[in-house]
Amino acid sequence: MDWEITFKGITYECINCSYCCSCESWRIYLNYFDRLKLKDYEYAIESCEGEFKHRLKINERGCILLDKNLCKVHLEKGYEFKPLMCMIFPFSCMVKWDGTPLLIIKHYCKGIKKGDVDKKVVNEAIELIKELYFDRFEKIIENGLEYSSKTEMFEGCKIYWEEREEFGKYIFSSKSFDEMFERCKEVFCDKINLINIGKFDEIKNNLLTYGNKENEEEILRYLLELNRREHFRKLPFYKEVNKLLDIGGYLSRFRNVFEGEGEIDKRLFLKHL
């Protein structure tokens, strides 16, 4: 099964900050293989309800196996003995409308930066994700795809999912917000009033006011990434465009745009946006 990589131009570099071990609003769940690997660390494991029946314990610092910003398992046993969820971070997966698995990168990892992820790292992340959900992966794909051939463009207008994907790619692959505005006018035509066109001026003004004009390209790249992840595909397409414009307005106020993207990803994955 072919995977689709949702990010381009973004990579990460571990900065040994131990943020991924902080368990800040998330937990490390263990599958059958993890339990076998961690047989010498039973004191750090507890039972839980849900898809996985066991997880690592936490304390006020985060994971109970965190020792001076380093993983005790990694130090004592080696990288290959770490839980799969730990080795996968900052990657994760979602499912596209047609059932294609999507590889995503979580921007709340503090090591996110510009660049391209090594293909070897991408392939390893994919294999680890499949191993984590080894006996449930096909069910996850089945549950994630859309069974209707059409989606809502706006009220009273249905389009095929393939069309929606092409519209999203066309609009959010723009090189500037001026170009994005023109492409929105092309796509929505007489329905352009459904789009909050004042948001374009707000974003451009923010970039100038806060001296963040150099962030325009990265903000647009991130909006395309969010569109490819399909976080908002249950909304009519025009509402998704407006939601992503709101996110663009939020990011246009950040000097460090990656910090802003991290805050958005926290809300998308750990809370609600």
Residue frames as qw, qx, qy, qz and C-alpha x, y, z in Angstrom:
[[0.000, 0.888, 0.460, 0.000, 0.00, 0.00, 0.00],
 [0.416, 0.413, -0.011, 0.810, 1.42, 3.36, -1.07],
 [0.304, -0.682, -0.418, 0.517, 1.59, 6.12, 1.52],
 [0.256, 0.806, 0.175, 0.504, 1.20, 9.82, 0.85],
 [0.496, -0.218, -0.309, 0.782, 3.62, 12.19, 2.55],
 [0.003, -0.885, -0.463, -0.048, 1.71, 15.31, 3.62],
 [0.264, -0.896, 0.100, 0.341, 4.68, 17.55, 4.34],
 [0.750, 0.422, 0.112, 0.496, 7.34, 18.89, 2.00],
 [0.248, 0.701, -0.159, 0.649, 10.17, 21.22, 2.88],
 [0.514, -0.673, 0.279, -0.453, 9.93, 20.40, 6.59],
 [0.726, 0.099, -0.646, 0.216, 12.12, 18.11, 8.67],
 [0.592, -0.779, 0.055, -0.197, 13.22, 17.83, 12.27],
 [0.524, 0.421, -0.603, 0.430, 16.41, 17.47, 14.25],
 [0.702, -0.563, -0.420, 0.116, 16.43, 16.07, 17.78],
 [0.121, 0.729, -0.283, 0.612, 17.65, 18.81, 20.14],
 [0.507, -0.085, -0.749, 0.419, 17.58, 16.58, 23.25],
 [0.253, -0.377, 0.152, -0.878, 14.92, 18.75, 24.86],
 [0.023, -0.120, -0.954, 0.275, 12.98, 15.66, 26.10],
 [0.453, 0.099, 0.069, -0.883, 9.70, 17.33, 25.11],
 [0.657, 0.041, -0.610, -0.441, 8.54, 14.11, 23.47],
 [0.481, -0.099, -0.821, 0.291, 9.06, 12.37, 26.85],
 [0.131, -0.129, 0.376, -0.908, 7.11, 15.01, 28.76],
 [0.078, -0.417, -0.904, -0.054, 3.79, 13.27, 28.02],
 [0.107, 0.267, 0.206, -0.935, 2.25, 16.73, 27.90],
 [0.624, 0.303, 0.108, -0.712, -1.41, 15.98, 27.08],
 [0.795, 0.278, -0.459, -0.282, -0.53, 12.57, 25.62],
 [0.726, -0.434, 0.520, -0.122, 0.49, 9.13, 26.85],
 [0.249, 0.468, -0.808, -0.256, 2.74, 6.37, 25.54],
 [0.882, -0.016, 0.230, -0.410, 0.64, 3.27, 24.87],
 [0.177, -0.452, 0.862, 0.146, 2.17, -0.16, 24.43],
 [0.833, 0.176, -0.288, -0.438, 1.24, -2.96, 22.07],
 [0.983, -0.181, 0.026, -0.018, 2.08, -6.65, 22.47],
 [0.775, 0.372, -0.194, 0.472, 5.63, -6.30, 21.11],
 [0.012, -0.724, 0.295, -0.624, 6.37, -3.35, 23.38],
 [0.766, -0.529, 0.173, -0.321, 5.35, -5.41, 26.40],
 [0.971, 0.031, -0.049, 0.233, 7.82, -8.11, 25.41],
 [0.523, 0.557, -0.213, 0.609, 10.65, -5.61, 24.93],
 [0.158, -0.638, 0.291, -0.695, 9.97, -3.90, 28.26],
 [0.816, -0.323, -0.476, -0.055, 9.80, -7.04, 30.43],
 [0.594, -0.081, -0.434, 0.672, 12.57, -5.60, 32.65],
 [0.004, 0.135, -0.131, 0.982, 10.60, -2.39, 33.24],
 [0.299, -0.516, -0.785, -0.170, 7.33, -3.70, 34.63],
 [0.273, -0.526, -0.464, 0.658, 7.47, -1.09, 37.39],
 [0.001, 0.298, -0.159, -0.941, 7.01, 1.61, 34.73],
 [0.247, -0.155, -0.729, -0.619, 3.92, 0.03, 33.12],
 [0.347, 0.165, 0.611, -0.692, 0.27, 0.32, 34.11],
 [0.217, 0.409, 0.861, 0.209, -2.99, -1.11, 32.79],
 [0.197, 0.298, 0.022, -0.934, -5.48, 1.13, 31.00],
 [0.571, 0.507, 0.603, -0.230, -8.74, 1.05, 29.08],
 [0.366, 0.756, -0.184, -0.511, -9.04, 1.49, 25.35],
 [0.789, 0.528, -0.283, -0.135, -7.43, 0.22, 22.17],
 [0.508, 0.389, -0.674, 0.371, -4.15, -0.55, 23.96],
 [0.744, -0.544, -0.375, -0.097, -4.34, -2.24, 27.34],
 [0.703, -0.465, -0.120, 0.525, -1.06, -0.93, 28.78],
 [0.276, 0.885, -0.028, 0.374, 0.84, 2.37, 28.90],
 [0.539, 0.169, -0.433, 0.702, 3.89, 3.90, 30.54],
 [0.379, -0.758, -0.442, 0.293, 3.44, 5.56, 33.90],
 [0.276, 0.676, -0.018, 0.683, 4.11, 9.28, 34.32],
 [0.457, -0.530, -0.426, 0.573, 5.16, 11.56, 37.16],
 [0.002, 0.894, 0.176, -0.413, 5.45, 15.33, 37.51],
 [0.170, -0.583, 0.500, 0.617, 8.29, 15.41, 34.94],
 [0.628, 0.404, -0.410, -0.524, 6.58, 13.23, 32.36],
 [0.877, 0.110, -0.458, -0.094, 7.51, 9.65, 31.50],
 [0.744, -0.633, 0.203, -0.065, 8.67, 7.73, 34.56],
 [0.900, 0.030, 0.184, 0.395, 11.58, 6.36, 32.50],
 [0.341, 0.851, -0.063, 0.395, 12.97, 9.84, 31.83],
 [0.747, -0.501, -0.067, 0.432, 16.37, 10.29, 33.48],
 [0.286, -0.628, 0.187, 0.699, 18.05, 13.72, 33.17],
 [0.450, 0.646, -0.167, -0.594, 16.47, 14.39, 29.77],
 [0.263, 0.366, -0.844, -0.292, 17.47, 10.92, 28.54],
 [0.866, -0.095, -0.195, -0.451, 15.47, 7.72, 28.12],
 [0.530, -0.494, 0.670, -0.163, 16.48, 5.04, 30.61],
 [0.895, 0.219, 0.386, -0.050, 15.49, 2.26, 28.18],
 [0.610, 0.770, -0.149, 0.117, 17.59, 3.80, 25.41],
 [0.066, -0.794, 0.567, -0.210, 20.57, 4.17, 27.74],
 [0.573, -0.370, 0.702, -0.206, 20.40, 0.71, 29.27],
 [0.755, 0.194, 0.626, -0.025, 19.10, -1.44, 26.41],
 [0.274, -0.065, 0.593, 0.754, 19.43, 0.52, 23.18],
 [0.320, 0.190, -0.152, -0.916, 17.20, 2.42, 20.78],
 [0.445, -0.036, -0.760, -0.473, 15.49, -0.70, 19.40],
 [0.273, -0.293, -0.863, 0.309, 14.05, -1.50, 22.87],
 [0.155, 0.140, 0.234, -0.950, 12.13, 1.77, 23.13],
 [0.451, 0.493, 0.671, -0.321, 8.31, 1.67, 22.79],
 [0.425, 0.402, 0.597, 0.549, 7.10, 2.03, 19.21],
 [0.021, 0.931, 0.355, 0.084, 5.22, 5.26, 19.93],
 [0.398, -0.794, 0.172, 0.427, 8.45, 6.81, 21.20],
 [0.506, -0.151, 0.579, 0.621, 10.39, 5.78, 18.10],
 [0.324, 0.633, 0.609, 0.351, 7.66, 7.07, 15.78],
 [0.100, -0.933, -0.208, 0.277, 7.53, 10.62, 17.23],
 [0.251, 0.355, 0.278, -0.856, 7.24, 13.23, 15.71],
 [0.287, 0.038, -0.691, -0.663, 5.50, 11.26, 12.95],
 [0.473, 0.211, 0.707, -0.483, 1.97, 9.91, 12.96],
 [0.043, 0.127, 0.799, 0.586, -0.63, 8.84, 10.43],
 [0.497, 0.339, 0.318, -0.733, -4.11, 9.74, 9.27],
 [0.451, 0.260, 0.819, 0.241, -6.32, 8.27, 6.56],
 [0.104, 0.170, -0.338, -0.920, -7.20, 10.07, 3.33],
 [0.641, 0.224, 0.152, -0.718, -10.76, 10.17, 1.93],
 [0.780, 0.331, -0.419, -0.328, -9.91, 7.30, -0.47],
 [0.954, -0.297, 0.020, -0.006, -8.24, 5.15, 2.21],
 [0.652, 0.503, -0.322, 0.467, -4.66, 6.11, 1.40],
 [0.652, -0.599, -0.250, 0.391, -2.58, 6.28, 4.59],
 [0.211, 0.893, -0.073, 0.391, -1.11, 9.74, 5.18],
 [0.693, -0.193, -0.320, 0.617, 2.20, 10.27, 6.94],
 [0.079, -0.933, -0.100, -0.337, 2.19, 13.48, 8.95],
 [0.532, 0.112, -0.439, 0.716, 4.74, 15.28, 11.09],
 [0.365, -0.812, -0.448, 0.083, 3.68, 16.94, 14.34],
 [0.314, 0.690, -0.091, 0.646, 4.82, 20.53, 14.54],
 [0.518, -0.808, 0.108, -0.259, 4.78, 20.64, 18.33],
 [0.879, -0.107, -0.019, 0.463, 8.06, 18.75, 18.21],
 [0.187, -0.924, 0.070, 0.327, 10.53, 21.49, 19.13],
 [0.488, -0.351, 0.571, 0.559, 13.04, 20.26, 16.55],
 [0.556, 0.657, 0.497, 0.111, 10.87, 21.10, 13.51],
 [0.150, -0.654, 0.261, 0.694, 12.71, 23.18, 10.94],
 [0.626, 0.658, -0.171, -0.382, 13.00, 23.80, 7.20],
 [0.081, -0.473, 0.855, 0.198, 14.51, 21.00, 5.16],
 [0.779, 0.121, -0.432, -0.438, 13.70, 17.61, 3.68],
 [0.755, -0.374, 0.486, -0.230, 13.27, 14.46, 5.75],
 [0.005, 0.413, -0.877, -0.245, 15.61, 11.63, 4.74],
 [0.729, 0.046, -0.446, -0.517, 13.71, 8.92, 2.83],
 [0.486, 0.059, -0.837, 0.245, 15.21, 6.31, 5.15],
 [0.090, 0.036, 0.594, -0.799, 13.65, 8.09, 8.15],
 [0.595, 0.093, -0.089, -0.794, 10.28, 8.29, 6.37],
 [0.701, 0.083, -0.662, -0.252, 10.33, 4.58, 5.50],
 [0.301, 0.026, -0.822, 0.482, 11.30, 3.65, 9.06],
 [0.307, 0.041, 0.382, -0.871, 8.44, 5.75, 10.48],
 [0.697, 0.088, -0.322, -0.635, 5.95, 4.03, 8.16],
 [0.627, 0.062, -0.776, 0.026, 7.14, 0.56, 9.14],
 [0.117, 0.013, -0.718, 0.686, 6.99, 1.43, 12.85],
 [0.492, 0.039, 0.138, -0.859, 3.43, 2.76, 12.52],
 [0.753, 0.071, -0.507, -0.414, 2.33, -0.43, 10.78],
 [0.484, 0.060, -0.812, 0.322, 4.03, -2.46, 13.52],
 [0.156, -0.065, 0.513, -0.842, 2.31, -0.43, 16.25],
 [0.665, 0.166, 0.204, -0.699, -1.14, -1.21, 14.81],
 [0.020, -0.294, 0.903, 0.313, -0.04, -4.56, 13.34],
 [0.079, 0.286, 0.953, 0.056, -3.35, -6.44, 13.67],
 [0.147, 0.726, 0.540, -0.400, -5.63, -3.38, 13.39],
 [0.147, -0.378, 0.307, 0.861, -4.07, -1.36, 10.60],
 [0.011, -0.239, -0.760, -0.604, -6.44, -2.52, 7.84],
 [0.165, -0.698, -0.690, 0.094, -9.41, -1.74, 10.09],
 [0.201, -0.627, -0.105, 0.746, -8.05, 1.75, 10.75],
 [0.064, -0.123, 0.549, 0.825, -7.83, 2.33, 6.98],
 [0.099, -0.445, -0.828, -0.327, -11.34, 0.99, 6.46],
 [0.205, -0.733, -0.550, 0.344, -12.78, 3.21, 9.20],
 [0.232, -0.550, 0.038, 0.802, -11.00, 6.30, 7.87],
 [0.132, 0.059, 0.611, 0.778, -12.08, 6.34, 4.24],
 [0.439, 0.285, 0.168, -0.835, -15.20, 7.97, 2.83],
 [0.396, 0.206, 0.889, 0.103, -17.86, 5.68, 1.35],
 [0.407, 0.807, 0.342, -0.257, -19.73, 8.43, -0.47],
 [0.661, 0.295, 0.311, 0.616, -18.30, 9.43, -3.84],
 [0.140, 0.713, 0.171, 0.666, -19.21, 13.09, -3.33],
 [0.388, -0.369, -0.446, 0.717, -18.57, 15.81, -0.77],
 [0.060, 0.904, 0.417, -0.072, -20.10, 19.24, -0.18],
 [0.446, 0.353, 0.063, 0.820, -18.55, 22.27, -1.90],
 [0.150, -0.028, 0.312, -0.938, -21.13, 24.61, -0.38],
 [0.455, 0.293, 0.671, -0.507, -24.85, 24.35, 0.37],
 [0.689, 0.578, 0.221, -0.377, -26.66, 22.83, -2.59],
 [0.543, 0.704, -0.442, -0.118, -23.46, 21.91, -4.45],
 [0.868, -0.299, 0.389, 0.071, -21.90, 18.45, -4.33],
 [0.439, 0.724, -0.514, -0.139, -18.58, 17.62, -6.00],
 [0.945, 0.039, -0.304, 0.117, -16.47, 14.48, -6.28],
 [0.685, -0.667, 0.107, 0.274, -13.74, 13.96, -3.69],
 [0.708, 0.110, 0.274, 0.642, -11.16, 14.04, -6.49],
 [0.183, 0.769, 0.230, 0.568, -12.37, 17.51, -7.45],
 [0.471, -0.878, -0.034, -0.075, -12.19, 18.76, -3.88],
 [0.787, -0.360, 0.185, 0.466, -8.63, 17.48, -3.61],
 [0.543, 0.371, 0.288, 0.696, -7.63, 19.28, -6.81],
 [0.084, -0.887, -0.192, -0.410, -9.30, 22.52, -5.69],
 [0.639, -0.756, 0.041, 0.136, -7.45, 22.36, -2.37],
 [0.756, -0.109, 0.253, 0.594, -4.13, 21.68, -4.05],
 [0.365, 0.614, 0.296, 0.634, -4.70, 24.54, -6.50],
 [0.242, -0.913, -0.126, -0.303, -5.68, 27.13, -3.88],
 [0.636, -0.752, 0.153, 0.072, -3.15, 26.27, -1.19],
 [0.797, 0.003, 0.221, 0.562, -0.16, 25.75, -3.47],
 [0.214, 0.941, 0.103, 0.241, -0.23, 29.51, -4.14],
 [0.658, 0.157, -0.241, 0.696, 3.07, 31.34, -3.73],
 [0.044, 0.103, -0.269, 0.957, 1.52, 34.43, -2.10],
 [0.174, 0.464, 0.726, -0.476, -1.74, 35.41, -0.43],
 [0.340, 0.502, -0.149, -0.781, -2.48, 37.69, -3.37],
 [0.321, 0.202, -0.816, -0.437, -2.26, 34.69, -5.69],
 [0.015, -0.216, -0.945, 0.244, -4.34, 32.61, -3.29],
 [0.297, 0.483, 0.368, -0.737, -7.07, 35.26, -3.33],
 [0.411, 0.419, -0.439, -0.680, -7.17, 35.21, -7.14],
 [0.248, 0.070, -0.951, -0.173, -7.37, 31.42, -7.16],
 [0.144, 0.335, 0.787, -0.498, -10.23, 31.49, -4.66],
 [0.404, 0.490, 0.042, -0.771, -12.10, 33.84, -6.99],
 [0.368, 0.293, -0.738, -0.483, -11.54, 31.38, -9.86],
 [0.148, -0.071, -0.982, 0.093, -12.73, 28.36, -7.87],
 [0.072, 0.458, 0.733, -0.497, -15.74, 29.93, -6.13],
 [0.099, 0.383, 0.545, 0.739, -16.74, 32.39, -8.88],
 [0.303, -0.559, -0.217, -0.741, -20.11, 33.94, -7.97],
 [0.760, -0.555, -0.334, -0.042, -19.94, 32.24, -4.56],
 [0.513, 0.330, -0.389, 0.690, -16.75, 34.07, -3.52],
 [0.344, -0.607, 0.126, -0.705, -18.86, 35.87, -0.90],
 [0.905, -0.356, -0.213, -0.094, -18.78, 32.59, 1.06],
 [0.755, 0.050, -0.264, 0.598, -15.06, 33.17, 1.64],
 [0.345, -0.874, -0.150, 0.307, -13.96, 35.68, 4.26],
 [0.640, 0.576, 0.050, 0.506, -12.01, 37.78, 1.77],
 [0.176, -0.927, 0.161, -0.291, -11.21, 40.36, 4.46],
 [0.852, -0.453, 0.210, 0.161, -8.95, 37.75, 6.02],
 [0.774, 0.370, 0.094, 0.505, -6.49, 38.10, 3.12],
 [0.127, 0.814, -0.096, 0.559, -5.93, 41.79, 3.92],
 [0.649, -0.721, 0.163, -0.179, -5.65, 41.00, 7.63],
 [0.926, -0.133, 0.153, 0.319, -2.93, 38.42, 6.99],
 [0.594, 0.526, 0.045, 0.607, -0.96, 40.70, 4.66],
 [0.152, -0.857, 0.094, -0.484, -1.25, 43.62, 7.09],
 [0.802, -0.579, 0.150, -0.007, -0.10, 41.44, 10.00],
 [0.876, 0.117, 0.091, 0.460, 2.94, 40.25, 8.05],
 [0.347, 0.651, -0.028, 0.674, 3.93, 43.87, 7.45],
 [0.414, -0.810, 0.048, -0.412, 2.97, 45.20, 10.89],
 [0.813, -0.534, 0.232, 0.020, 4.89, 42.53, 12.79],
 [0.084, 0.756, -0.614, -0.209, 7.79, 42.46, 10.33],
 [0.646, -0.123, 0.751, -0.049, 7.04, 38.84, 9.39],
 [0.627, 0.583, -0.194, -0.479, 6.84, 39.13, 5.60],
 [0.216, 0.473, -0.845, -0.128, 9.47, 36.40, 5.26],
 [0.362, -0.003, 0.873, -0.327, 7.01, 33.97, 6.89],
 [0.642, 0.350, -0.014, -0.682, 4.46, 34.21, 4.08],
 [0.551, 0.349, -0.708, -0.269, 5.92, 31.31, 2.11],
 [0.133, 0.096, -0.937, 0.309, 6.08, 29.03, 5.17],
 [0.441, 0.186, 0.506, -0.717, 2.54, 29.89, 6.28],
 [0.693, 0.367, -0.245, -0.570, 1.22, 29.00, 2.83],
 [0.420, 0.293, -0.858, -0.036, 3.25, 25.78, 2.84],
 [0.099, 0.000, 0.851, -0.515, 1.75, 24.84, 6.23],
 [0.591, 0.270, 0.235, -0.723, -1.81, 25.59, 5.08],
 [0.658, 0.347, -0.553, -0.375, -1.24, 23.25, 2.12],
 [0.222, 0.189, -0.923, 0.251, 0.05, 20.63, 4.56],
 [0.347, 0.122, 0.645, -0.669, -3.09, 20.99, 6.71],
 [0.678, 0.340, -0.111, -0.642, -5.29, 20.72, 3.63],
 [0.562, 0.316, -0.748, -0.159, -3.50, 17.51, 2.59],
 [0.002, -0.091, 0.890, -0.447, -3.95, 16.08, 6.10],
 [0.397, -0.378, -0.633, -0.547, -7.72, 16.61, 5.68],
 [0.093, -0.128, -0.697, 0.700, -8.35, 17.68, 9.27],
 [0.320, 0.332, 0.285, -0.840, -11.42, 19.61, 8.11],
 [0.119, 0.012, -0.799, -0.590, -12.78, 17.35, 5.38],
 [0.013, -0.497, -0.854, 0.156, -16.09, 16.83, 7.22],
 [0.108, 0.647, 0.199, -0.728, -16.79, 20.53, 6.65],
 [0.609, 0.746, 0.265, 0.048, -18.07, 21.84, 3.31],
 [0.716, 0.215, 0.061, 0.661, -15.06, 22.93, 1.25],
 [0.089, 0.766, 0.047, 0.634, -15.76, 26.64, 1.60],
 [0.616, -0.767, 0.039, -0.177, -15.77, 26.29, 5.39],
 [0.881, -0.181, 0.067, 0.432, -12.46, 24.45, 5.28],
 [0.476, 0.517, 0.061, 0.709, -10.94, 27.31, 3.25],
 [0.249, -0.824, -0.004, -0.508, -12.22, 29.82, 5.81],
 [0.826, -0.559, 0.026, 0.068, -10.87, 27.72, 8.69],
 [0.803, 0.040, 0.076, 0.589, -7.43, 27.57, 7.09],
 [0.210, 0.698, 0.052, 0.683, -7.51, 31.31, 6.46],
 [0.551, -0.798, 0.003, -0.245, -8.21, 31.82, 10.17],
 [0.877, -0.317, 0.089, 0.350, -5.14, 29.70, 10.92],
 [0.585, 0.428, 0.096, 0.683, -3.13, 31.80, 8.45],
 [0.132, -0.840, -0.031, -0.525, -4.24, 34.95, 10.30],
 [0.761, -0.646, 0.056, 0.012, -3.14, 33.44, 13.61],
 [0.852, -0.063, 0.132, 0.502, 0.27, 32.45, 12.25],
 [0.407, 0.699, 0.100, 0.580, 0.86, 35.83, 10.63],
 [0.339, -0.894, 0.082, -0.282, 1.36, 37.31, 14.12],
 [0.864, -0.424, 0.162, 0.218, 4.24, 34.99, 15.06],
 [0.086, 0.836, -0.512, -0.179, 7.84, 36.02, 14.59],
 [0.136, -0.291, 0.944, 0.078, 8.81, 32.35, 14.98],
 [0.670, 0.090, -0.294, -0.676, 6.26, 30.78, 12.66],
 [0.548, 0.060, -0.834, 0.002, 7.19, 27.22, 13.72],
 [0.018, 0.054, 0.714, -0.698, 6.18, 28.07, 17.27],
 [0.530, 0.170, 0.087, -0.826, 2.77, 29.13, 15.95],
 [0.667, 0.159, -0.620, -0.380, 2.46, 25.94, 13.89],
 [0.294, 0.050, -0.887, 0.352, 3.27, 23.93, 17.00],
 [0.278, 0.124, 0.514, -0.802, 0.42, 25.64, 18.86],
 [0.660, 0.201, -0.237, -0.684, -1.99, 24.87, 16.02],
 [0.585, 0.149, -0.791, -0.105, -0.91, 21.21, 15.94],
 [0.020, 0.010, -0.811, 0.585, -1.41, 20.94, 19.69],
 [0.501, 0.189, 0.276, -0.798, -4.98, 22.10, 19.26],
 [0.680, 0.268, -0.457, -0.507, -5.57, 19.77, 16.31],
 [0.613, 0.136, -0.777, 0.045, -4.10, 16.64, 17.89],
 [0.285, -0.052, -0.764, 0.577, -4.38, 17.21, 21.62],
 [0.199, 0.363, 0.478, -0.775, -7.42, 19.48, 21.96],
 [0.410, 0.638, 0.641, 0.118, -9.94, 20.89, 19.51],
 [0.193, -0.169, 0.208, 0.944, -9.68, 23.69, 16.98]]
